[in-house]
Amino acid sequence: MNTRKTQRLVAILLSGFTATSATAVPSLEDKLTPYLTPQRVVQVEKGRTINLVCLGKGSPTVIITPGLGHWAWWWWSVQLPLSERTRVCAWDRAGWGFSSPSPEPQDTLHTTADLERALKKADIEGPYVMVGHSLGAFESLRFTDRHRQSVVGMVLVDPDIPDRGAVEQRLAPQLAAMGQALQSGTKQREDCAAKLRSGAIQRGTPEFQRCTVAPGVPTNLFPLQQATMTRLNADPARLLTQASTEKERHASAHEVINPQRRYGDMPLIVLTAANAESALLSSVSALPPDTPGTNTPEERAQLREQVARFIREGWAAGHDAYAALSTRGRRQIVDSGHNIIVEKPAVVVSAIGEVLDEVR
């Protein structure tokens, strides 16, 4: 999501909170405090920690796994209202938010292991309701597969789909060929890490700012959050960990394949973004004009057709398959782009609340 759109969406959310400031305490700034500093930091192995943000009390515990490039902060507009009903814990993957970097490849096998160890070390026991956005669906699914007796409900928010790389190759080969260009952030982070390590980038320069800025955090609205993330992102090891999360995306999608996966009658809701196709096309249109496969009107028209087919026969079909994992599973279309948690947080709160009601 581009910064300008994020600023506009966050401003709308802020207006909703501040409109009742005359009668509500504490202020929004006070409520956001848990996302501005490390919270429940647990050691998952020697020299490495994972940060958890846990709010509220009660059972079951809602475990929130953010999408690619996100961390607990992105979920404040969902977590805060939910915490009035039960305990809600969001976590930061290694190298994101307030979790330390990791030398391990950041595929789903390793990130799910981090989540398992973090919950165990923090004594956060089930029952759980697993909630995952985008790439975060993979950790939610794998954790549930490994701890089926402890997971009593699930909400997947515009989730990524298993074996996505192969699905793209089959339905949208042109889009698949652009994978490296669409993941330009990976190379940028690796280049920035090398320059920071060698001292080629100096603090206070535009290049330092470009390398360390936290995407999606509007500086004018949350200067402290952006300043904190900028300071942390000056660590080359952290940038390399972030790059690994992006680089291992297709490996993660392959690792989450499980033909034996069945969730009985567990309450399960899948939220699908109605505007996913336009959002994906917007990402493609933002690529440099010399990107192969987008140079001529014919190529662009063919790409649009392939993207539409991928969304219809890949993305939507994958979401239907998720809902079919449970006899009580269902899919809900949301008038939103991919980041439903920012654009329509009330819908996400409602879906999680519905699962909580069914569980209880």
SEKOL-12468 format. One record per atom (N, C-alpha, C): x, y, z; residue in one letter. Coordinates in steps of 0.05 Angstrom, whole numbers, plus 32768, in hexadecimal, padded with zeros to 4 digits. Layout:
residues N
XYZA
...
***
This chain:
residues 360
80117FE88000M
800080008000M
801280198000M
800B802D7FEEN
801D80447FEEN
801880568006N
802C8066800CT
802C80768024T
801580898025T
800E8096800FR
7FF980AA800FR
7FDE809D8016R
7FD98085800AK
7FC080778010K
7FBF806F802DK
7FD680658038T
7FD7805D8054T
7FD180758066T
7FDD808C8060Q
7FD880A48070Q
7FBA80AB8071Q
7FAD80A98059R
7F9180AF8058R
7F80809C8068R
7F8680828066L
7F77806E8075L
7F7B80718093L
7F948075809BV
7F9A807880B8V
7F8C809180C2V
7F8B80A780B2A
7F7E80BF80BBA
7F6080BA80C0A
7F5480A980AFI
7F3880A280B3I
7F34809380CDI
7F46808080D2L
7F45807180EBL
7F4880838103L
7F5B80958101L
7F6080A88117L
7F4780B8811DL
7F3980C18108S
7F2280D2810CS
7F0C80C2811BS
7F0B80A88115G
7EF780988123G
7EFD80958140G
7F1780948148F
7F1E80928164F
7F1B80AD8172F
7F2380C28165T
7F2480DC8173T
7F0880E98174T
7EF580E08163A
7EDB80EC8164A
7ECD80E9817EA
7ED580D4818ET
7EC880D081A8T
7EDB80D781BFT
7EF080E781B8S
7F0480ED81CDS
7EF980FC81E4S
7EE2810A81E1A
7ED7811981F7A
7ECC8106820DA
7EC580EE8205T
7EBA80DB8219T
7ECC80C3821ET
7EDF80BF820DA
7EF080A7820FA
7F0B80AD821AA
7F14809C822CV
7F2F809D8237V
7F3A80818236V
7F54807D8232P
7F688091822DP
7F68809A820FP
7F7B80AC8209S
7F7D80B681EDS
7F8880A181DBS
7F8580A681C0L
7F8F809381ADL
7FAD808F81B0L
7FBB80A681B5E
7FD880A481B9E
7FE0809181CFE
7FD0809281E5D
7FD5808081FCD
7FD0806381F3D
7FBA805F81E4K
7FB3804481DBK
7FC9803881C9K
7FD6804981BAL
7FEA803F81A7L
8005803A81B4L
8008804081CDT
8021803D81DBT
802D802181D9T
801C800C81DBP
80287FF081D9P
80367FEB81BEP
80307FFA81AAY
803C7FF58190Y
80548006818AY
805B8018819DL
8072802A8199L
808B802181A7L
8089800E81B9T
80A0800381C7T
809E7FE581C9T
80B47FD781CEP
80B37FBA81D2P
80A07FB381E9P
80917F9D81E6Q
807E7F9681FBQ
80867F7C8208Q
807B7F658200R
80827F4C820DR
80977F3F81FCR
80B07F458202V
80C77F3B81F2V
80D17F2181FEV
80D07F0C81EEV
80D87EF181F8V
80EF7EE781E7V
81017ED981F5Q
81187ECD81E7Q
81107EB281DBQ
81127EB081C0V
810A7E9781B3V
81227E8581AFV
813A7E9081AFE
81527E8181AFE
81687E9481B7E
81807E8B81BCK
81967E9B81C6K
819B7EB381B3K
81997ECB81BEG
819F7EE381AFG
81887EED819DG
81717EE1819FR
815B7EE8818DR
81407EEA819CR
81317EFF8197T
81187F0381A5T
81017F098192T
80E97F03819BI
80D07F0A818DI
80BF7F1B819EI
80B47F308193N
80A37F4381A1N
80857F3C819EN
80777F3B81B4L
805B7F3681B4L
804C7F4E81C0L
80367F5681B4V
80257F6B81BFV
800B7F5E81C8V
80077F5A81E2C
7FEF7F4D81ECC
7FDE7F6181FCC
7FC57F6481F4L
7FB37F768201L
7F997F678209L
7F8D7F6F821FG
7F737F638227G
7F777F4A8238G
7F607F408241K
7F607F278250K
7F497F158247K
7F4C7EFB824CG
7F377EE98245G
7F417ED38233G
7F2E7EC1822DS
7F347EA9821DS
7F1D7EA58209S
7F237E9B81F1P
7F3D7E9481E6P
7F4E7EAC81E0P
7F687EA781DCT
7F7B7EBC81D5T
7F7C7EBE81B7T
7F797ED681ACV
7F7B7EDC8190V
7F987EE18189V
7FA37ED18177I
7FBF7ED5816EI
7FBF7EE18152I
7FCA7EF98150I
7FCA7F088137I
7FE67F068129I
7FE67EFD8111T
7FFF7EFB8101T
7FFC7F0F80EAT
800D7F2480E9P
800B7F3880D4P
80147F2D80B8P
800E7F3D80A4G
80167F368089G
80337F3D8083G
803C7F38806BL
80577F3E8063L
805D7F5C8065L
80727F638073G
807A7F7E8076G
806B7F8C808DG
80597F7E809AH
804A7F8A80B0H
80557F7F80CBH
804D7F8D80E0W
80527F8380FBW
803B7F8B810DW
803C7F878127A
80257F8A8139A
80187FA58135A
80287FBA8131W
801D7FD6812FW
80077FD7811BW
80087FC98105W
7FF47FCB80F0W
7FD87FC380FAW
7FD77FB48110W
7FBE7FA98119W
7FB17FB88130W
7FBA7FD08136W
7FB07FDE814EW
7F927FE4814CW
7F887FEA8134S
7F6B7FF18131S
7F597FD88133S
7F657FC08132V
7F577FA78136V
7F5B7F9D8152V
7F747F9E815BQ
7F7B7F928175Q
7F6F7FA2818CQ
7F6F7FBC818BL
7F647FCC81A1L
7F477FC581A8L
7F357FC78194P
7F197FC0819BP
7F157FA381A3P
7F257F918197L
7F227F74819DL
7F2B7F6E81BAL
7F3F7F7E81C3S
7F4A7F7981DES
7F367F7F81F4S
7F207F8B81EDE
7F0B7F908201E
7EFA7F768206E
7EFE7F6281F4R
7EEF7F4981F6R
7EFF7F328201R
7F197F3181F9T
7F2A7F1A8201T
7F477F2281FET
7F597F108204R
7F767F168201R
7F7D7F1381E3R
7F8B7F2881D9V
7F937F2881BDV
7FB17F2D81BCV
7FC07F1B81AFC
7FDD7F1E81ACC
7FE57F20818FC
7FF17F368188A
7FFE7F39816DA
801C7F368171A
80297F2C815CW
80467F27815FW
80557F328147W
806E7F38814CD
80807F428137D
80927F2C812ED
80937F278113R
80A67F138109R
80C37F1D810ER
80D67F0B810CA
80F27F13810FA
80F97F2980FBA
81067F3E8105G
810F7F5480F4G
80FA7F6980EFG
80E27F6580FAW
80CC7F7880F6W
80C37F828112W
80B77F9A8112G
80AE7FA5812CG
80C47FA58140G
80C07F998157F
80D47F99816CF
80E07F7D8171F
80DE7F6C815DS
80EB7F52815FS
81077F548153S
811A7F45815ES
81367F478155S
81397F39813AS
814F7F3F812CP
81547F318112P
815A7F148117P
81597F058100S
815F7EE88101S
81717EE180EAS
81857ED080EEP
81967EC680D8P
81897EB080C8P
81727EA580D1E
81657E8F80C4E
81547E9980ACE
814F7E888098P
813D7E908083P
81217E94808EP
81147EAA8085Q
80FA7EB18091Q
80E37EA58081Q
80E47E8B807ED
80CD7E7D8072D
80BA7E758088D
80A37E6A8080T
808E7E648093T
80977E4F80A8T
80A87E3D80A1L
80B27E2980B4L
80BF7E3780CBL
80D07E4A80C5H
80DF7E5880DBH
80CE7E6D80EAH
80BE7E7B80DBT
80AE7E9080E9T
80987E8380FBT
808D7E6D80F2T
80797E5F8103T
80877E54811CT
80A07E4A8119A
80AF7E408130A
80B47E578144A
80B97E6F8139D
80BD7E86814BD
80A37E8C815BD
808C7E8B814DL
80737E90815BL
806E7E7B8170L
80737E62816AE
806F7E4C817EE
80807E518196E
809A7E578192R
80AC7E5B81A9R
80A57E7481B9R
809C7E8981ABA
80957EA281B9A
807D7E9D81CBA
80697E9081C1L
80517E8B81D1L
80577E7981E9L
80687E6581E5K
80707E5381FAK
80807E618210K
80947E718207K
80A57E80821AK
80957E958229K
80817EA0821DA
80717EB58229A
80597EA9823AA
80577E8F823AD
80427E818249D
80267E8A823FD
80247E8D8225I
800A7E948219I
7FFE7E7A820EI
7FEC7E6E821EE
7FE17E548217E
7FC77E578208E
7FBF7E4181FBG
7FA57E4181EDG
7F8E7E3F8201G
7F757E3F81F7P
7F6E7E3D81DBP
7F747E5781CCP
7F797E5481B1Y
7F807E6B81A0Y
7F6B7E6E818AY
7F677E878181V
7F5B7E8E8168V
7F717E9A8157V
7F787E8D8141M
7F8E7E968130M
7F837EA9811BM
7F917EC08119V
7F897ED58105V
7FA27EDC80F5V
7FA07EDA80DAG
7FB77EE080C9G
7FAF7EF080B1G
7FBF7F0480ABH
7FBA7F158093H
7FCF7F0E807EH
7FC67F0A8065S
7FD87F07804ES
7FEC7EF08054S
80067EF68054L
801A7EE1805AL
80167ED58075L
800B7EE58088G
80067EDB80A3G
7FF37EC480A5G
7FE47EBF808FA
7FD37EA7808FA
7FE47E8E8090A
7FFC7E8E8085F
800C7E768084F
80157E6D80A0F
801E7E8180B1E
80257E7980CDE
800C7E7080DCE
7FF57E7D80D7S
7FDC7E7680E5S
7FD57E5980DES
7FD77E5280C5L
7FD07E3780BCL
7FE37E2280C7L
7FFD7E2880C3R
80117E1480CCR
80107E1180EBR
800C7E2780F9F
800A7E248116F
7FF27E13811EF
7FDC7E188110T
7FC37E088115T
7FC77DEB810FT
7FD47DE580F9D
7FDA7DC980F2D
7FEA7DBB8108D
7FFC7DCA8114R
800E7DBE8128R
80027DBE8144R
7FEE7DCE8148H
7FE27DD18163H
7FC37DD08161H
7FB97DBD8152R
7F9D7DBC814CR
7F8B7DBC8165R
7F937DAF817AQ
7F827DAE8192Q
7F817DC881A1Q
7F947DDA819BS
7F947DF481A9S
7F877E0A819AS
7F827E068180V
7F767E1B8170V
7F587E15816CV
7F487E298174V
7F2B7E258174V
7F1D7E36815FV
7F2B7E488152G
7F1F7E59813EG
7F347E67812DG
7F2B7E718116M
7F3E7E7E8103M
7F307E9380F2M
7F3F7EA980EDV
7F377EBE80DAV
7F4F7EC480C8V
7F4B7EC080AEL
7F607EC6809BL
7F587EDF808BL
7F697EF3808BV
7F627F0D807FV
7F717F108065V
7F627F0F804FD
7F6D7F0F8034D
7F877EFF8033D
7F857EE5803AP
7F9D7ED5803DP
7FAB7ECE8023P
7FC67ECC8024D
7FD57EC2800ED
7FCE7EA4800BD
7FD47E997FF3I
7FCB7E7E7FEEI
7FE27E6A7FEBI
7FDE7E517FF2P
7FF37E3D7FF0P
7FFD7E3A7FD3P
80177E367FD1D
80257E317FB7D
801F7E487FA4D
801F7E607FAER
80187E777F9DR
80297E7A7F84R
80437E747F87G
80557E777F6FG
804C7E657F58G
80447E4C7F5EA
803B7E3A7F49A
80207E437F3EA
800F7E4E7F4FV
7FF57E577F46V
7FF87E6F7F33V
800A7E817F3AE
80107E987F29E
801B7E8E7F0EE
802D7E7C7F0FQ
80397E717EF6Q
80237E657EE4Q
80107E587EEFR
7FFB7E4B7EE0R
7FE67E5E7ED5R
7FDE7E727EE5L
7FC87E837EDEL
7FD17E9E7ED4L
7FE87EA77EDCA
7FF17EC27ED5A
80107EC27ED1A
801A7EB47EBDP
80377EB27EB9P
80457ECE7EB6P
80367EE17EAAQ
80427EFB7EA8Q
80467F087EC3Q
80337F057ED5L
80357F0F7EF0L
804B7F017EFFL
804D7EE77EFBA
80617ED77F09A
807D7EE07F01A
80807EE77EE7A
809A7EF07EDDA
80A27F0A7EE9A
808F7F197EF3M
80957F337F00M
809A7F317F1DM
809B7F187F27G
809E7F157F44G
80B67F237F50G
80CC7F227F42Q
80E57F2F7F4CQ
80E27F4D7F4DQ
80D57F587F38A
80D17F757F37A
80BE7F7E7F4DA
80A87F6E7F51L
80957F757F66L
80A17F737F82L
80B67F647F85Q
80C37F617F9FQ
80DD7F727FA0Q
80DC7F897F94S
80F37F9B7F93S
80FD7FA27FAES
80EB7FA27FC2G
80F47FA97FDDG
81097F967FE8G
81097F7D7FDFT
811C7F697FE8T
81397F727FE1T
813D7F787FC8K
81577F817FBFK
815F7F9B7FCCK
814C7FAD7FCFQ
81527FC77FDBQ
815C7FC37FF8Q
814F7FB18007R
81577FAC8022R
81737F9F8023R
81787F8D8011E
81927F808011E
81A87F94800AE
81A37FA57FF6D
81B67FBA7FEFD
81BB7FCD8006D
81A57FD58013C
81A77FE88029C
81B77FDC8040C
81B27FC28045A
81C17FB5805BA
81DF7FB48055A
81E67FAF803CA
82037FAE8035A
820F7FCA8038A
82017FDF8030K
820C7FFA8032K
820E8003804FK
81F97FFC805FL
81FA8004807BL
82127FF68089L
82167FDD8082R
822B7FCD808ER
82477FD88087R
824A7FE2806ES
82647FEC8065S
82688009806DS
825380168076G
82558033807DG
825180458065G
8248803A804EA
8244804B8036A
822C805D8039A
821A8057804CI
820380698051I
82068077806BI
82038090806BQ
820680A08084Q
81EA80A9808EQ
81E880A980A9R
81CF80B380B5R
81CA80CF80ADR
81B080D580AAG
81A880F080A4G
81A680F68086G
81AE80E28075T
81AD80E68058T
819380DB804DT
818A80E48036P
817180D9802AP
817380BB8025P
818B80B0801FE
818D8093801AE
818980848034E
8194808F804AF
819080828064F
81728081806BF
816480978066Q
81478098806BQ
813880848059Q
814080828040R
8133806F802ER
813780528037R
814F804C8041C
815680318049C
814980298063C
8143803B8075T
813B80348090T
811D803B8095T
811080488083V
80F480508088V
80E28037808AV
80CF8039809CA
80BC802380A0A
80A48027808DA
809F8015807AP
808980198068P
806E80188076P
805C802A806EG
8041802A8078G
803D80398092G
80528046809DV
804E805580B5V
804F807380AEV
8038808180ADP
8038809D80A6P
804780AE80BAP
805E80B980B2T
806F80C880C4T
806180E080D1T
804F80ED80C1N
8042810580CCN
802D80FD80E2N
802380E480E1L
800F80DC80F5L
801D80CD810DL
803280BE8107F
803F80AE811BF
805D80B2811AF
806780CA8120P
808480CF811EP
809580BE8131P
808A80B88149L
809A80A8815CL
809D808C8151L
808880808147Q
80898065813CQ
809D80648125Q
809B80778113Q
80AD807780FCQ
80CA807B8105Q
80CF808D8118A
80EA80928121A
80F68079812EA
80E5806A813DT
80EE8052814BT
80F5803D8136T
80E480398122M
80E98024810EM
8102802C80FDM
8105804680F7T
811D804F80E8T
8136804880F8T
8136804C8112R
814D80468122R
815380288121R
813F80178124L
81437FFB8124L
814B7FF18108L
81407FFC80F3N
81477FF380D8N
81637FFB80CFN
8171800A80DFA
818D801180D9A
819F7FF980DEA
81947FE380E8D
81A37FCB80EDD
81A37FBA80D3D
81BA7FB580C7P
81BA7FA580AEP
81AE7F8980B1P
81B27F7D80C8A
81A87F6280CDA
81897F6280CCA
817E7F7880D6R
81617F7A80D6R
81567F7D80B9R
81637F8D80A9L
815B7F90808DL
815D7F76807EL
81727F668083L
81767F4C8076L
81607F38807EL
81587F3A8097T
81427F2980A1T
81287F308093T
81237F4A8090Q
810B7F538082Q
810B7F498065Q
81237F4C8058A
81267F43803CA
81207F25803AA
81297F16804ES
81257EF9804DS
81077EF2804ES
80F87F01805ET
80DB7EFB8060T
80CE7EFE8044T
80D77F138035E
80CC7F17801AE
80D77F028007E
80F07EFC8009K
80FD7EE97FF6K
80F17ECD7FF9K
80E97EC58011E
80E07EAA8017E
80C17EA88013E
80B57EBC8008R
80977EBC8006R
808D7EA37FF7R
80987E9D7FE0H
808F7E867FD1H
80967E6C7FDEH
80AD7E6B7FECA
80B47E537FFBA
80A07E4E8011A
80977E64801ES
80837E628033S
80697E578028S
80627E618010A
80497E598004A
80497E3B7FFDA
80617E317FF7H
80637E147FF1H
80637E04800BH
80707E0E801FE
80717E008039E
80567DFC8046E
80447E0E8041V
802A7E0D804EV
80167DFA8041V
801E7DEE802AI
800D7DDA801DI
80097DC28030I
7FEF7DBB8034N
7FE97DA48045N
7FCF7D97803CN
7FD07D83802AP
7FB87D778020P
7FA77D6A8036P
7FB37D63804DQ
7FA57D568063Q
7F987D6A8076Q
7F9A7D838071R
7F907D978083R
7F717D978084R
7F667D92809CR
7F4A7D9380A1R
7F457D9F80BDR
7F327DB180BFY
7F2D7DBE80D9Y
7F127DB880E5Y
7F067DA280DCG
7EED7D9980E8G
7ED77DAE80E7G
7ECC7DB580FED
7EB77DC980FFD
7EC07DE3810DD
7EDA7DE8810CM
7EE67E008118M
7EDB7E19810BM
7ED27E2D811AP
7ECA7E47810EP
7EE07E5380FEP
7EDB7E5A80E5L
7EF07E6480D3L
7EE47E7780BFL
7EEF7E8F80BEI
7EE67EA480ABI
7EFD7EAD809AI
7EF97EAF8080V
7F0C7EB9806DV
7F027ED38062V
7F117EE98065L
7F097F03805AL
7F197F078040L
7F0A7F0C802BT
7F177F108011T
7F137F2D8008T
7F287F3A8000A
7F277F567FF7A
7F1A7F577FDBA
7F057F667FD8A
7EF77F687FBEA
7F087F777FA9A
7F1A7F887FB3N
7F2A7F987FA1N
7F467F8E7F9DN
7F4A7F747FA2A
7F657F687FA0A
7F717F6B7F84A
7F607F687F70E
7F6A7F6A7F54E
7F747F857F4EE
7F657F9A7F55S
7F6E7FB57F4FS
7F877FBC7F5FS
7F897FB27F78A
7FA17FB77F88A
7FBA7FAA7F7CA
7FB77F927F71L
7FCD7F847F65L
7FD57F927F4BL
7FC27F9B7F3BL
7FC87FAA7F23L
7FD57FC47F29L
7FCD7FD17F3FS
7FDA7FEA7F48S
7FF77FE67F4ES
7FFE7FCF7F5BS
801A7FC97F61S
80297FC57F48S
801D7FB87F34V
802B7FB37F1BV
802F7FCD7F0CV
801B7FDF7F0CS
801D7FF87EFES
8032800A7F0AS
803980057F23A
804E80167F30A
806A800D7F29A
806D7FF77F1AL
80877FED7F12L
809480007EFEL
80AE80007EFBP
80BB80117EE7P
80B0800B7ECBP
80AF801F7EBAP
80A3801B7E9FP
80B180077E8EP
80CB80017E94D
80D97FEE7E83D
80D87FD17E8ED
80C57FCD7EA1T
80C27FB27EACT
80B87F9F7E96T
80C67F887E91P
80BD7F767E7CP
80A07F6D7E80P
80917F6C7E6AG
80767F637E6CG
80617F797E6FG
806B7F927E71T
80597FA97E75T
805E7FBF7E61T
806E7FBA7E4CN
80777FCF7E3BN
80627FD87E26N
80527FC57E1CT
803F7FCB7E07T
80237FCA7E10T
80107FD77E03P
7FF47FD47E0AP
7FEA7FB77E0AP
7FF47FA77DF7E
7FEC7F8B7DF6E
7FF57F7C7E0EE
800E7F817E16E
80197F747E2EE
80097F7B7E47E
80037F957E49R
7FF47F9E7E61R
7FD87F937E62R
7FCB7F917E4AA
7FB07F857E49A
7FB17F687E51A
7FC57F5A7E47Q
7FC87F3D7E4EQ
7FCD7F397E6BQ
7FDD7F4B7E77L
7FE47F4A7E93L
7FCA7F4E7EA4L
7FB97F617E9CR
7FA07F667EAAR
7F8F7F4D7EAAR
7F8E7F3F7E93E
7F7E7F277E91E
7F897F117EA3E
7FA37F0F7EA4Q
7FAF7EFA7EB4Q
7FAB7F007ED2Q
7FAD7F197EDAV
7FA97F207EF6V
7F8C7F1A7EFEV
7F797F207EECA
7F5D7F1A7EF2A
7F597EFC7EF5A
7F667EEC7EE4R
7F637ECF7EE6R
7F707EC57F00R
7F877ED07F08F
7F947EC87F21F
7F837ECE7F39F
7F777EE57F39I
7F667EED7F50I
7F4D7EDA7F51I
7F427ED57F3AR
7F297EC57F38R
7F2D7EA87F3DR
7F417E9C7F2FE
7F457E7F7F30E
7F5B7E777F44E
7F6B7E897F4EG
7F807E837F61G
7F797E8E7F7CG
7F797EA87F7FW
7F757EB57F99W
7F5A7EAE7FA5W
7F447EB37F96A
7F297EAE7FA1A
7F257E907FA5A
7F2E7E7F7F93A
7F2B7E627F96A
7F3B7E597FAEA
7F527E647FB3G
7F627E5D7FCBG
7F537E657FE4G
7F467E7B7FE4H
7F367E847FFCH
7F1F7E728000H
7F127E697FEBD
7EFC7E557FEED
7F067E3B7FFAD
7F1E7E337FF2A
7F2A7E1B7FFDA
7F307E1E801AA
7F397E358022Y
7F3D7E3A803FY
7F237E37804EY
7F0D7E448044A
7EF37E428052A
7EE97E268054A
7EF07E158040A
7EE77DFA803FA
7EF67DE88053A
7F0B7DF38060L
7F1A7DE38073L
7F097DDB808CL
7EF37DEA8090S
7EE17DE580A7S
7EC47DE4809DS
7EB47DD480AAT
7E987DD380A3T
7E8A7DED80ABT
7E977DFD80BCR
7E8C7E1680C4R
7E9C7E2E80B8R
7EAB7E2880A4G
7EBA7E3D8097G
7EAA7E4C8083G
7EB07E65807FR
7EA27E75806BR
7EB57E8B8061R
7EAF7E958049R
7EBF7EAB803DR
7EAE7EC3803AR
7EB97EDA8041Q
7EAB7EF48040Q
7EBA7F07802FQ
7EAC7F13801BI
7EB97F27800AI
7EB77F428017I
7ECD7F508018V
7ECF7F6B8025V
7ED67F808010V
7EC77F968010D
7ECC7FAC7FFDD
7EE57FBB8007D
7EFC7FB07FFFS
7F157FBB8009S
7F2C7FB27FF7S
7F427FBF7FFAG
7F5B7FB57FEEG
7F677FA08000G
7F7F7F987FFAH
7F8C7F818008H
7F8F7F878026H
7F957F9F802DN
7F997FA6804AN
7F7E7FAC8058N
7F6E7F97805AI
7F547F9A8067I
7F567FA48083I
7F6C7F9C8091I
7F6F7FA480ADI
7F717FC380B0I
7F7A7FD0809BV
7F7D7FEE809BV
7F647FFB808FV
7F5A7FF08079E
7F447FFC806BE
7F297FF68079E
7F257FDE8082K
7F0C7FD6808FK
7F107FC680A9K
7F1D7FD380BCP
7F237FC480D5P
7F0B7FBA80E4P
7EF47FC880E2A
7EDC7FC080F0A
7ED27FA580E5A
7ED67FA080CBV
7ECE7F8680C0V
7EDF7F6F80CCV
7EF97F7480CFV
7F0A7F6080DBV
7F037F5B80F8V
7EFE7F718107V
7EF57F6E8123V
7EDC7F5E8125V
7EC97F648113S
7EAF7F558113S
7EB37F37810DS
7EC47F3180FAA
7EC97F1580F3A
7ED67F06810AA
7EEA7F128116I
7EF77F05812DI
7EE37F028144I
7ED27F178148G
7EBE7F16815DG
7EAA7EFF8158G
7EA37EFB813FE
7E907EE68138E
7E9C7ECB813FE
7EB67EC78138V
7EC37EAE813FV
7EC47EAA815DV
7ECA7EBF816CL
7ECB7EBD8189L
7EB07EB58194L
7E9B7EC18189D
7E807EBA8192D
7E7A7E9C818DD
7E817E928175E
7E7C7E76816FE
7E8C7E638181E
7EA57E6B8187V
7EB67E5B8198V
7EAA7E5981B4V
7EA17E7081BDR
7E977E7181D9R
7E7C7E6481DCR
***
